[in-house]
Amino acid sequence: MPEELGDQVEFEARAQVLTFEEITRLVRVFSKLGVRKIRLTGGEPTVRKGIVDLVARIANVAGIEQVVMTTNGHLLDELAAPLARAGLSAINVSLDSLDPDKFARLSGRGELARVVAGIDAARAAGLAIKTNAVALANENADEVAALCRFAWERGITPRFIEHMPMSGGRLYDQGAELSAARIRSLVEAEFGPLVVSQAGRDAGPARYWALPGGREVGIISAMTEHFCDDCNRLRLTATGALHACLGHDDAVSLRDVMRRGGTDDDVIAAISSSVTGKRAGHAFQQQGPQKHMITMGG
């Protein structure tokens, strides 16, 4: 969590957090509505007590075809194999720099060596892997090619994410923005022309470009090349708030529906109200949402 938010993020009481039984029930409801892929994200999902059991519960829900995770990678060395056995099929690992000191500074307290060990453990466990780097002009623009090379040498797909104004813009610096077009130009300067690829696309936020030899790079371009028209993501927080869009603060509490004794049909009605009320686009070009990424995950 960024130090700047230390006095602004309010941690929820344990009783407010969804139980594994509530999470599994909601996954069953979403599965009935056609959801086939579940991503566990953060904060940091690997620090949740019983995370391997939760993955197994979700993977065993009828209709769920993929359970995947976004993680900082620090606990993967010990958890990758158990998670894979439980039914996890893929992970995205945050990797903003290959310089240990810069990595520690950007992540707050991260240890690059532990993350690399976790990536290697995930490879050994047979998990599909992508790396995520927030692209910052003043921090890691000079590492775009190196981050690609690191990933490709390990059979991994590197991805770059444009800097977004979460937390009401308090952590956002427009001067640090590195556009999708600039990211592609940095890749091409080192490796040659990119061509549009559909191979890695699952109608999610990332767009993929390919190079010869099966190499791909993904870019999530929320700021300069919008993908709102075909976004198919819904986000459910640890406390049961359903957000139809990352770029807005409005949400519907599925936890409250369940804890008031609501039926699955009541939950479906709440989900429907959220989805049908989804905005045509995000508000990042204005102030951005007040909510924090640590409460929403990547």
Secondary structure, 3 states (H helix, E strand, C coil): CCHHHCCCCCCCCHHHCCCHHHHHHHHHHHHHCCCCEEEECCCCHHHCCCHHHHHHHHHCCCCCCEEEEEECCCCHHHHHHHHHHHCEEEEEEECCCCCHHHHHHHHCCCCHHHHHHHHHHHHHCCCEEEEEEEEECCCCHHHHHHHHHHHHHCCCEEEEEECCCCHHHCCCCHHHECCHHHHHHHHHHHHCCCEEECCCCCCCCCEEEEECCCEEEEEECCCCCCCHHHCCCCEECCCCEEECCCCCCCCEEHHHHHHCCCCHHHHHHHHHHHHHCCCCCCCCCCCCCCCCHHHHCC
